[in-house]
Amino acid sequence: MNDAAVSPFRAAFTFGPHAGAHRVAARAGISVFVPLVVLVLMDRTAWAPYAAFGAFTSLYGRRSGYAERTGMQAMAGLFLTGAVVLGTIIALLPGNAWWTVPGAAVVAITGQLVSTAFRWHPPGSIFLVFGITVCASIPGQAQLVPVAVVVTVVSAAFAILIGRVGALREPAQGRRAIVPTADIAVTLRDPVQRLTVLRLLVGILVAGAISTSFGGSHPSWAMVAVVATLTGPRRHTQIIRGAHRVIGTLAGVLVAWPLLETHPSPLVIVLLIMVLQMAAELLVGRNYAIALLAITPLALLMGQLSAPRSVGSVLTDRAVETALGAVIALTMLIPWRRLVRR
């Protein structure tokens, strides 16, 4: 069936092929569990965001061979580290909440162009924007900058190592890392990419400004929702993602509620994060809305691990900020020029 003929509601109940998602889920689960459990045992849970974003390196190259995957993950890990460190530096600035908004916009645009030019999978800059915005919201301390570098790099390196484990059974496939060549200038000349970059710029600036102006405690979620919605090859796909982002997040908040209300210990939170990360990877390539039933509590538990907050306010913020960002992004997709011409 043609994608354009599928409504967002119907697509919410349509599953794609499994495509070996269990292997990606296993790699992702191990990659996030080990660094986090080490920090818990060291009593350094405040550093958990740096380890988590480094572990996101494992999510790249899920359909690639070992050599191509390693190259893609190494490049993605470098950019993830850059986003985390930039956010940690922004946290040191006076009025850092306002500096975060243009910082996120620049990272989103850069990530979109690089991921397209170098054919990253998953495409887009959602993890980069998530990284800079979350780390910019952590109370600024100069000594955290080198900590952010070391923890993120080590976590990313561990994720790359886990991604290479399968090569032990297939030595012929375990070649040196291959980084695809790319021409950024060609990507910049692509009218589709220009339009996507413009929409990302406007959407993030508007969402970030509105959330920050009204004192939102999690403007990062609004900006991430913009990126999540606008990541996609076609307008119809983006509309479906935006609708699914809202529907899935609202349902995911209900899943997260009992988990957060039990106030689990840090070690239990890490175990839940591993299980939810694996569930998310099993589902995200098949149905984005259903995957958010795992992604939403996963993100909330990560936040509670590093900086515990009132459960009620966190759940409300997640729902409201996500809806705000998705609605703004969907507004960017309205064919305004055609309407004005009519």
C-alpha positions as CSV (number, residue, x, y, z in Angstrom):
1,M,0.0,0.0,0.0
2,N,1.2,3.5,-0.8
3,D,2.4,5.4,2.3
4,A,0.4,8.5,1.2
5,A,-2.8,6.4,1.4
6,V,-2.2,5.4,5.0
7,S,-3.7,7.7,7.7
8,P,-1.7,8.6,10.8
9,F,-4.3,6.7,12.9
10,R,-4.2,3.6,10.8
11,A,-0.4,3.7,10.7
12,A,-0.3,3.7,14.5
13,F,-1.5,0.1,14.3
14,T,0.6,-1.1,11.4
15,F,3.8,-3.0,12.0
16,G,6.8,-3.2,9.7
17,P,9.1,-6.2,9.3
18,H,11.2,-7.4,12.2
19,A,14.4,-7.2,10.1
20,G,16.7,-8.6,12.8
21,A,15.8,-6.0,15.4
22,H,16.7,-8.4,18.2
23,R,20.4,-8.1,17.5
24,V,20.2,-4.3,17.6
25,A,18.1,-4.5,20.8
26,A,20.7,-6.7,22.5
27,R,23.6,-4.4,21.5
28,A,21.7,-1.3,22.7
29,G,20.7,-2.9,26.0
30,I,24.2,-4.0,26.9
31,S,25.7,-0.7,25.7
32,V,23.5,1.4,28.0
33,F,23.4,-1.0,30.9
34,V,27.2,-1.5,31.6
35,P,28.2,2.3,31.7
36,L,25.2,3.2,33.9
37,V,25.6,0.3,36.3
38,V,29.3,1.3,36.7
39,L,28.3,4.9,37.6
40,V,25.7,3.6,40.1
41,L,28.4,1.5,41.8
42,M,30.7,4.5,41.8
43,D,27.8,6.6,43.3
44,R,28.1,9.0,40.3
45,T,24.6,8.9,39.0
46,A,24.7,12.6,38.2
47,W,27.0,11.6,35.3
48,A,24.4,9.3,33.9
49,P,23.3,11.6,31.0
50,Y,26.9,11.6,29.6
51,A,27.0,7.8,29.7
52,A,23.6,7.4,28.2
53,F,24.3,9.7,25.2
54,G,27.5,7.9,24.5
55,A,25.7,4.6,24.6
56,F,23.3,6.0,21.9
57,T,26.2,5.3,19.5
58,S,25.1,1.7,19.5
59,L,21.9,2.7,17.7
60,Y,23.7,3.7,14.5
61,G,24.4,1.3,11.6
62,R,21.8,-1.3,12.5
63,R,21.5,-2.5,8.9
64,S,25.2,-2.2,8.0
65,G,28.1,-4.7,7.9
66,Y,30.7,-4.6,10.7
67,A,33.2,-2.3,8.9
68,E,30.5,0.1,7.7
69,R,28.8,0.1,11.1
70,T,32.0,0.8,13.0
71,G,32.8,3.7,10.7
72,M,29.3,5.2,11.1
73,Q,29.3,4.6,14.9
74,A,32.7,6.2,15.3
75,M,31.5,9.3,13.4
76,A,28.2,9.4,15.3
77,G,30.0,9.0,18.6
78,L,32.2,11.9,17.8
79,F,29.2,14.1,17.1
80,L,27.3,12.9,20.1
81,T,30.3,13.8,22.3
82,G,30.5,17.2,20.7
83,A,26.8,17.8,21.4
84,V,27.2,16.7,25.0
85,V,30.3,18.9,25.6
86,L,28.7,21.9,23.9
87,G,25.6,21.5,26.1
88,T,27.8,21.2,29.2
89,I,29.6,24.4,28.2
90,I,26.4,26.3,27.6
91,A,25.3,25.3,31.1
92,L,28.1,27.5,32.4
93,L,26.7,30.7,30.7
94,P,24.5,33.2,32.4
95,G,20.9,32.8,31.1
96,N,21.9,29.4,29.7
97,A,18.3,28.4,29.0
98,W,18.2,31.0,26.2
99,W,21.6,30.1,24.8
100,T,20.4,26.5,24.6
101,V,17.8,27.3,22.0
102,P,20.1,28.7,19.2
103,G,22.7,26.0,20.2
104,A,20.1,23.3,19.6
105,A,19.1,24.8,16.3
106,V,22.7,24.8,15.1
107,V,23.3,21.3,16.2
108,A,20.0,20.1,14.6
109,I,20.9,21.7,11.2
110,T,24.5,20.4,11.3
111,G,23.3,16.9,12.3
112,Q,20.7,16.9,9.6
113,L,23.1,17.8,6.8
114,V,25.9,15.4,8.0
115,S,23.5,12.5,8.6
116,T,22.1,12.9,5.1
117,A,25.4,13.4,3.4
118,F,27.1,10.4,5.1
119,R,23.9,8.2,5.0
120,W,23.5,7.7,8.8
121,H,20.9,5.2,10.0
122,P,18.9,6.3,11.9
123,P,18.9,9.5,10.0
124,G,18.5,13.0,11.4
125,S,19.8,14.8,14.5
126,I,17.3,13.8,17.2
127,F,20.0,12.3,19.5
128,L,22.3,15.2,19.0
129,V,19.6,17.7,19.9
130,F,18.6,15.6,22.9
131,G,22.2,15.6,24.0
132,I,22.9,19.3,23.9
133,T,19.6,20.3,25.4
134,V,19.7,17.9,28.3
135,C,23.3,18.6,29.2
136,A,22.7,22.3,29.0
137,S,20.0,22.0,31.6
138,I,22.3,20.3,34.2
139,P,23.6,22.9,36.7
140,G,26.8,24.3,35.3
141,Q,30.1,23.4,36.8
142,A,33.4,23.9,35.1
143,Q,34.8,20.6,36.4
144,L,32.0,18.7,34.6
145,V,33.3,19.6,31.1
146,P,36.2,17.1,31.2
147,V,34.0,14.6,33.0
148,A,31.5,14.9,30.1
149,V,34.2,14.3,27.5
150,V,35.7,11.3,29.2
151,V,32.4,9.6,30.2
152,T,30.8,10.1,26.8
153,V,33.8,9.0,24.9
154,V,34.3,5.9,27.0
155,S,30.6,5.0,26.8
156,A,30.6,5.5,23.0
157,A,33.8,3.4,22.6
158,F,32.2,0.6,24.6
159,A,29.1,0.7,22.3
160,I,31.4,0.5,19.3
161,L,33.2,-2.5,20.8
162,I,29.9,-4.2,21.5
163,G,28.9,-3.6,17.8
164,R,32.0,-5.5,16.8
165,V,31.5,-8.6,18.9
166,G,29.7,-10.5,16.2
167,A,32.7,-10.1,13.9
168,L,34.5,-12.7,16.1
169,R,32.3,-15.3,14.4
170,E,32.8,-13.9,11.0
171,P,36.5,-12.8,10.7
172,A,36.1,-12.1,7.0
173,Q,33.5,-9.5,7.7
174,G,35.4,-7.8,10.6
175,R,37.5,-5.4,8.4
176,R,38.8,-2.0,9.4
177,A,36.2,0.7,9.8
178,I,34.9,2.2,6.6
179,V,33.6,5.8,6.7
180,P,31.5,6.6,3.7
181,T,32.6,9.5,1.6
182,A,30.3,12.4,1.1
183,D,30.0,15.8,-0.5
184,I,28.3,18.2,1.8
185,A,28.0,20.8,-1.0
186,V,25.8,18.4,-2.9
187,T,23.6,18.0,0.1
188,L,23.4,21.8,0.6
189,R,22.2,22.1,-3.0
190,D,19.4,19.7,-2.5
191,P,16.1,21.7,-2.3
192,V,14.5,19.0,0.0
193,Q,17.4,19.4,2.5
194,R,17.2,23.2,2.3
195,L,13.6,23.1,3.1
196,T,14.1,20.6,6.0
197,V,16.9,22.7,7.4
198,L,14.7,25.8,7.3
199,R,11.8,24.0,9.0
200,L,14.2,22.7,11.7
201,L,15.6,26.2,12.3
202,V,12.2,27.9,12.6
203,G,10.6,25.0,14.5
204,I,13.3,24.7,17.2
205,L,13.6,28.5,17.7
206,V,9.9,28.9,18.1
207,A,9.4,25.8,20.3
208,G,12.4,26.7,22.5
209,A,11.4,30.3,22.8
210,I,7.8,29.6,23.8
211,S,8.8,26.9,26.3
212,T,11.5,29.0,27.8
213,S,9.4,32.2,27.9
214,F,6.6,30.4,29.9
215,G,9.1,28.9,32.3
216,G,8.9,25.4,31.0
217,S,11.2,23.1,33.1
218,H,11.9,20.8,30.1
219,P,12.1,22.9,26.9
220,S,14.4,20.2,25.6
221,W,11.4,17.9,25.1
222,A,9.6,20.5,22.9
223,M,12.7,21.0,20.8
224,V,13.3,17.2,20.5
225,A,9.7,16.7,19.4
226,V,10.2,19.2,16.6
227,V,13.2,17.2,15.3
228,A,11.4,13.9,15.7
229,T,8.5,15.1,13.7
230,L,10.5,16.7,10.9
231,T,12.8,13.7,10.4
232,G,11.5,11.8,7.5
233,P,11.9,11.5,3.7
234,R,8.4,12.9,2.8
235,R,5.9,15.3,4.2
236,H,3.3,12.6,4.7
237,T,5.8,10.5,6.7
238,Q,6.6,13.5,8.8
239,I,2.9,14.2,9.6
240,I,2.5,10.6,10.7
241,R,5.6,10.8,12.9
242,G,4.3,14.0,14.5
243,A,0.9,12.4,15.3
244,H,2.6,9.3,16.6
245,R,4.9,11.4,18.7
246,V,2.0,12.9,20.6
247,I,-0.2,9.8,20.7
248,G,2.7,7.5,21.8
249,T,4.0,10.0,24.3
250,L,0.6,10.4,26.0
251,A,0.3,6.6,26.2
252,G,3.9,6.3,27.3
253,V,3.3,8.7,30.2
254,L,0.6,6.3,31.5
255,V,3.1,3.5,31.3
256,A,5.8,5.5,33.1
257,W,3.5,6.7,35.9
258,P,3.4,3.5,38.0
259,L,7.1,2.9,37.3
260,L,8.1,6.3,38.7
261,E,5.6,6.2,41.6
262,T,7.4,3.1,43.0
263,H,10.5,5.3,43.4
264,P,12.9,2.5,42.4
265,S,16.5,2.4,43.6
266,P,19.2,3.5,41.1
267,L,20.2,-0.1,40.4
268,V,16.5,-1.0,39.6
269,I,16.2,2.1,37.4
270,V,19.3,0.9,35.4
271,L,17.8,-2.5,34.9
272,L,14.5,-1.0,33.8
273,I,16.4,1.3,31.4
274,M,18.1,-1.7,29.8
275,V,14.8,-3.5,29.4
276,L,13.1,-0.4,28.0
277,Q,16.0,0.3,25.6
278,M,15.8,-3.2,24.2
279,A,12.0,-2.9,23.8
280,A,12.3,0.4,22.1
281,E,14.8,-1.0,19.5
282,L,12.6,-4.0,18.9
283,L,9.7,-1.7,18.1
284,V,11.0,1.6,16.7
285,G,11.7,0.3,13.2
286,R,8.3,-1.4,13.1
287,N,5.9,1.1,14.7
288,Y,7.0,4.5,16.0
289,A,3.9,5.1,18.1
290,I,4.1,1.8,19.9
291,A,7.8,2.2,20.4
292,L,7.1,5.4,22.4
293,L,5.4,3.2,25.0
294,A,9.0,2.2,25.9
295,I,10.9,5.4,24.8
296,T,8.8,7.7,27.0
297,P,9.4,5.8,30.4
298,L,13.0,5.2,29.3
299,A,13.6,9.0,29.0
300,L,11.8,9.8,32.2
301,L,13.7,7.1,34.2
302,M,17.0,8.4,32.8
303,G,16.1,11.8,34.1
304,Q,15.1,10.5,37.5
305,L,18.4,8.6,37.8
306,S,20.5,11.7,37.4
307,A,18.2,14.4,38.9
308,P,15.1,13.1,40.7
309,R,12.1,15.4,40.5
310,S,8.4,15.4,41.4
311,V,6.7,12.6,39.5
312,G,3.6,14.6,38.7
313,S,5.4,17.6,37.3
314,V,7.7,15.4,35.2
315,L,4.8,13.5,33.7
316,T,2.9,16.7,32.9
317,D,5.9,18.4,31.4
318,R,6.6,15.4,29.2
319,A,3.1,15.5,27.8
320,V,2.7,19.2,27.4
321,E,6.2,19.9,26.0
322,T,6.0,17.1,23.5
323,A,2.6,18.2,22.3
324,L,3.9,21.8,21.9
325,G,6.9,20.8,19.9
326,A,4.9,18.4,17.6
327,V,2.2,21.0,16.9
328,I,4.8,23.6,16.0
329,A,6.6,21.1,13.7
330,L,3.3,20.1,12.1
331,T,2.6,23.8,11.5
332,M,5.9,24.0,9.6
333,L,4.5,21.3,7.2
334,I,1.4,23.2,6.2
335,P,1.7,24.3,2.5
336,W,1.4,28.0,3.4
337,R,2.5,29.2,0.0
338,R,-0.2,27.2,-1.8
339,L,-2.8,28.4,0.6
340,V,-1.8,32.0,0.2
341,R,-1.8,31.6,-3.6
342,R,-5.3,30.2,-3.4
